[in-house]
Amino acid sequence: MSTPLARVIVVSCNTVDLTCAAVRSAHASAGHLPIEVVVVDNGSTDGTLDALDALDVPVTVDAVGANIGFGAANNRGAAGATAPYLLLLNPDAELLGDALAQILEVARVQPQWGIYSGLTERSDGTVNEATVRNLPSLRGHVAFGLLLSTLFPGRPWADPDHLDIDPDGPAVPVGVVTASFLLIDRDHFESLGGFDERYFLYSEEVDLLRRARAAGHQPLLAPWARVRHDAGQATGNEARRQVLMMAGRVTYARLTWSGWCRRVALAALHSGVAMRALAELLPGRPRLWRAVWAARRWWAPGWLAERAHPLDDLPL
């Protein structure tokens, strides 16, 4: 077998059918390019290991035996890699067409960026613009806290973290892309120390890309390379996902800022959830944010809370 050009890392946890589909899509989208696929399984009990063992495409499985989190599992999957690139692929994502070959070609032609991604499509074919953003800013947190980013989405004064992307345009540098489809030069990943394992789930890629930016690297987005990904399939219902996301956002605020900036960011996160919960008191409104607000004592410390396991006592 030829030396792999990329190691594809899939972190799974009780997503057997989705994980198998993700692995198959990686091989199919690589075309003639040599790749290796590593699945780091975070203690699945749904038959994932047996299904991967019977898969009709090559895959290496690292059965952790417990849920160690997304960042830690990706670090584990990257350990010992010799391929020049790492591709992080969510277990509930499928690469479309020859997306992997396309993104590797972008990396070959423009190696100076070191980090690459494509656009995310939902199952209905629409583009999920929320997967590409500017790096989080204090202004963006305040906009969330005052509901401005919800009432006036995409407007620079109300939603400063938003990025307008032309789905038919050229490759452009961006601030943040999700780790559901993220190609990174292995040397860059190792020089950054990989993911900060204090993040159990969500915002760990934002932190990684913030540190990459400080080191002189920025993601390059190639809109023609596409992945199909309906957010949340691997984390349960939407309220639960938002609670986990809030834990990630709080952790990012606590670790990134200090002093009054940290206090403003944390207050804005609480205000944003509270105001959305109040809006749901209107007749006919859902109870999503009311559930998130009710769980605030759990997510308020972020992933820095002193728990035996990060998911202990998780509501919802």
N, C-alpha and C positions, 0 to 999 in steps of 0.2 A: 504493500500500500504506500502511496506517495505521502510525503510529509504533509500533514494538514495545514491548510492556509488559515483556518479559523477553528477555534473550539467553541461550539455552541453549548451554552449552559442553560439548563431548564431546571428550575426549582419547583418541586411538586409537593403537594400535601392533599391527599384525598381528591384528586382530580383525574382519575384514571383515564377516562375516554379523551378528555381534553389534552392531557399530557401526551398520549400516544399520537393524537392528531398533530400536536406541535412538533414532535420529533419527526414524523413523516414529512411535514411541510418543510422542515429544515433541509432534509436530504433532497427533496424535490426541487427546492428553490436554489440549491447550490449549483445545479447543472453539472458540468464536468469538473468543477473545482473540488479538490479534496478537502473534506472537513471531518471533524470528529464531534460527536454529540455526547454530552455528559448530563445525566439526570441526577440531581441531588435530591433524594427523597426525604422529606422532613416527617418521617414517622407515619406514612399512610397506612390505613387499615382497610382500604376499599379494594384490594387486589391489584394495586398499581404495580408492585414488584413482579407479580406473576405475569401481568399483561406485557410489561416491558421485556421480560425474559422471552416471551413468545413473539415479540415484534418481528416483522419481516425486513427491518432495516437495522444497520449496526447502531448500537447504543451501549454506552458504559453507564452502569448504575452504581451510585454511591448511596447505600441505605444508611442514613444517619441513625434512625431508630427513635428520633424525638424531633420536635419542632424547635429548631434553633433560630428561626427567623430568616427573612429573605436575604439580607445583606451578608450575614454569616455564612449562609448556605452558598451564595455566589462566590464568596471568598474561598470557600472549601472547594468549589467546582473549578476555580481558576488555579488552585495550587498545583504546581508541577507541570503546568501547560508549557509546551514548546512552540505552539502555533503563534505566529506574529500577531494575530487578532483574537479577541474574545467577543462573542456575540451573546448578549443576555437576551433571553427569550422567555416571556411569560408562559406558564403551562396552559393558560386559556387563550393563547394567541396562535394564529396561523399565518405564516409567511405566504404572500400571494405571488403567483407567477414565479419569476426568477429574482425575487427581491433580495435574496442573500447574495447571489452573483452580482446584482446591480450595486449593492452597497459596498461590496468588496472592490468593485471596479472604481467607484468614487474614491475609496480610500487609496487605491493604487495611483490614481491620477492626481489626487490632492492630499498627499501624505502629511502635510504640515498641520492639518487640523487635529488628527489623532482620535477624534470622537465623531461618530456618524450615526444618523438615524433616518427613518422615512416617516411617511404619514400613516396614521392609524385610521382604518375604516371600521365602521360598525357593520353588523350583519346585513343591514339594509342598504349598504353601499355609501352611506353618508360619511363625510370626514369628521372625525372627532377633533375639533380644533383645541380642545382643552389639554390635549397631550403635548402641546408645544407652547411654551410660555417664556417670558423673561424670567430672570432670577427673581425670587421673592424680594420685595422691597417693603420698607416701613410704610410707604404710601399705599402699597397694595393691601397691607394688613388693615390700615385705617379704612380703606375703601370697602373691604369685607365687613368690618365692624359697623359701618354706617349703612350697609346694604347697597352702596352705590354700584358695586360691581355686578349686583343682581338686577338692579333697576335700570342701569345704563350699560349693559355689557358691551365690551369692545371699544368704548370711548376712552381715549387716553387719559382724560382728567378723572374719570370714574373707575377705570379698570386698567391701571398702569402696568400690571403684569401680563396683560393680554398681548398677543402677537398676531398680526394679520399675515397669513401665509397664502400665497397663490398656489393652489394644488396643481396647476399646469405650468408653474414657473420654474426657474433654475434653482440650483442648490444655493441655500442661504444660511449664514450663521445664525444660531438661535441661542437663547439662554439655557433653557431646560427642555429636555425630552424625557419621556418616561422610560423606565428600564424594561418595559415590555418588549422593546425592539431597539437595542442599543449596541452598536459596534464600537469597541474601544481598542486602541493599540495596547497590546499586553504590557509593553514597557511602561507606558503612561499609567496604566492601572496599577502596576507594581510600585511605581515611583510614588504614587499617591497613598500607598498602603491599603489599597482596596477600599471596601465600604467600611464606614465607621459602625462597628457592631453594637454600639449603644442604641442604634435604631433597630427595632425589631421588624417593623413593617411600615412602609410609606415614609416618604421624604428622604429616604437614604440616598436615592439617586440625585436629589436636589443638592444634598450636602456634598456628594462626590463631585458634581459638576461645578459647584461653588469653589471647591478646592482646586479643581482642574483649571477653572478660569483664573484663579490667583497664580497658578503655575504657568499661565500663558497658553492654555488650550481651551477651545470652545467647540461645542457640537456644530457640525455641518449637517443641515437637513436636506436630503434629496427627496423632493415630493413624489417622484415617480416610483420610488421603492415603497411598497405598501405591505402592511400587516393588518389582518382582520382581528379585532379585539373588542369584545364587549366587556367593559370594565365591571369588575365585581364578581365574575363567575367563580373565582377561586376563594372569595372571602365571605360568601353568604349574602344575607339580605342587605338592602341599601342602608338601613339605619346602622347596622353593625359595621358596614364598611365606612360610613362617615365617622363613627366613633373611633375606629382604628386610624383613619386619616387625621382626625383631630389630635390623636396622641402623637402622630408623626409631626404635625405642624407645630404643636407645642414644643416638642423636642428640638426642632430646628430653631425656633425662636430662642429657646433657653441656651442652646449651644452656640448660636451665631452672634447674638447681640448681647450687650451688657448695659448696666445702668438704666437710664431712662428709656433708651431705645427698646430694651427687653420688656420693661414694664408696659410701655405703650403697645407693643406687639401682642403681648399676652392679654392685656385688657381688650384689645380689638378683637382677638379671637373669641373671647368670652362674649363680648357684645354682639358679634356677628351671629353666634349661635342663639343667643337670647332673643334677638330681634326677629330672627327667622322663626323661632318657636312661638313668639307672640303673634306673628302674622298667621300662624296656623290655627289660632283660636277662632278665626272667621269661619262661618258655616261652610261646610263642604271641602275644607282644606285637609290635606293629609296630615299625618302625625309624625312625619320623619324627624324634623328638627326638634319637636317636643321630646321625642325619645332620646335624641342626642343630648339635649339640655339636661334631661333627667339623669343621664350617665356622666355628668360633668365631673363628679368627684373621682371617677375612674380615670378619665383622660386628662384632667388638669395637670397632673405631674408629668405627663408625657411618658416616654419609655424610660425615664430616669427614676420612676417610682421604685421603692424597695419592695419587690415581690419575689417570691420563690421562683416563679416563672412569669415572664412578661404578660401572658394572657390570663393569669389567675384572676378569678372573679369578674371576668369580662361580661358586661351586661349584654343582653340581646343575643 
